[in-house]
Amino acid sequence: MKHSNIIWAFLGALAFLLVFSWSTSPLYLTYGADSPFFQTIGLGIIQGKVPYVDLFDHKGPVPFFMNALGYSLGMGRTGLFIVQVLSFTVTLLLLLKIAGLFAGSPKKTFLTVALAMIPLADFITEGNQVEEWQLPYIALTLYLICRYIDSGSGSHPVWQSLVYGLCFGMVFYNRPNDGVMWVGSLVAGLLLMWLVNREYRRMFANLASFLGGFIIVTLPVLAFFYVHDAVDDLYYGMIVHNIRYAGDALFTWSGIGMILIPVIVTCTFLYLSPGNKEFRYVLIPMLLFTVILIGKRDYYHYLIPFTPFMAMLFAKCLAKGWKLYLWVMCSLFVIFSFREVTYIVRAASLRSTLQAFYRQSDALFDAVPEEERNTVWNYNLVTYEKDKYPHLVSLMGCFLHRGLTPSSPILAAYDLYYMEPTHGIRARNPKWVVLNPEDSFNKDFEWIEANYELVAESPGEPVCPLKLYKRR
């Protein structure tokens, strides 16, 4: 039972996600706020629906396919949890590899990865975030590049750049800006280093290999959407709409930590590595791209992909004897993770409430003929507004709990701001509609009352009433 044994990685992944991934863990009945979007689209893929066309979100397709893989196991979100554990096990093994380059001993390597889970507990928010699925690819890229620089041999196999390209593609098709920040920036730093050293042949050979890896990932993605005549929808959702979504955000000082944390971690690591200046070539571009592209919203789950870089610093601190610095940093993350602990306690306490609520919503869907249940339009079931942030009571989870997906392509009202003329309820005129009469998104209530008849209504307790309508 060595410290690097895969059993430890598996047990660590299982324990961590059981506690902190409260949107998928079998310990809870909560679905989260962001996770239901990805679960709904993943389940929709299994049911023959096409992302961005039948079910819309502005993330890349990879997290949708990962959620589809989980739901394809036939165990609901438990299947998704299993896929999460396997993915995170790979991540922990790669973090052990990264830490082993700098920590100096197996015990310090093991301790490094354990300490890296402290900030991740703060960043993970609810689990099944887009950024969580990026971790294996970012960790693998960082490990290979750090191993190359730390060896000082100057030998860099071209196949490694192919791996970088594969990893870049997987992260890019999660979120394009994350692909640039966490993988593309590291490769750009390598190319810059070879350019400065006038190693032109190596630079061009590795660049071609990197692009080849990215193309290998791109081809099946484009093929899937081409077969479904949805390439334009992919481009709009992942690129155009995502730019609009990011551009609407205003900077708030509560999000300053998303910039300060990468700055402090990167600068400290470089300070502790004076004898290996090549790290500057890869880490400074990463830091610059992060500051530019991380976003203005104070969503700290955007820092989930930074976990491998945290492991680098923690390993270096242990090797250099910077115990006080490490103790202070980890203590601060523990303090800030108190909020996450309160979410976990609330999620556990809501189990009986959610059991009753989802029984009510299941009964509501049973009023629809079985062959038509996947055609019910979700008008405003997203999160329960009266629930304080984070919204632990997911109204969208009503569909997932019953194994259904809505016919409404837009899952969140704020996306209708751009797409309502073609994707709104009046444009589509569905046969069945379900809604929460107490929700603030109510602009079409009068139109629905005029054109639909009320078929069934659930009780107002323990959460809120739901109404099911059928077109007249």
Buried (B, 14 or more C-beta within 10 A) or exposed (E): EEBBEEEBBBBBBBEBBBBBBBBBBEBBBBBBBBBBBBBBBBBBBBBEBBBBBBBBBBBBBBBBBBBBBBBBEEEBBBBBBBBBBBBBBBBBBBBBBBBBBBBBEBEBBBBBBBBBBBBBBBBBBBBBBBBBBBBBBBBBBBBBBBBBBBEEEEEBEEEBBBBBBBBBBBBBBBBBBBBBBBBBBBBBBBBBBBBEEEBEEBBEBBBEBBBBBBEEBBEEBEEBBEEBEBBEBBEBBBEEBBEBBBEEEEEEEEBEBBBEBBEEBBBBBBEBBEEEEBBBBBBBBBBBBBEEBBBBBBBBBBBBBBBBBBBBBBBBBBBBEBEEBBEEBBEBBBEBBEEBBEBBEBBBEBEEBBEEBBEBBBEBBEEBEEEEBBBBBBBBBBBBBEBEEBBBBBBBBBBBBBBBBBBBBBBBBEBBEBBBEEBBBEEEEBBBBBBBEBBEBBEBBEEBEEBBEEBBBBEEEBBBBBBBBBEE
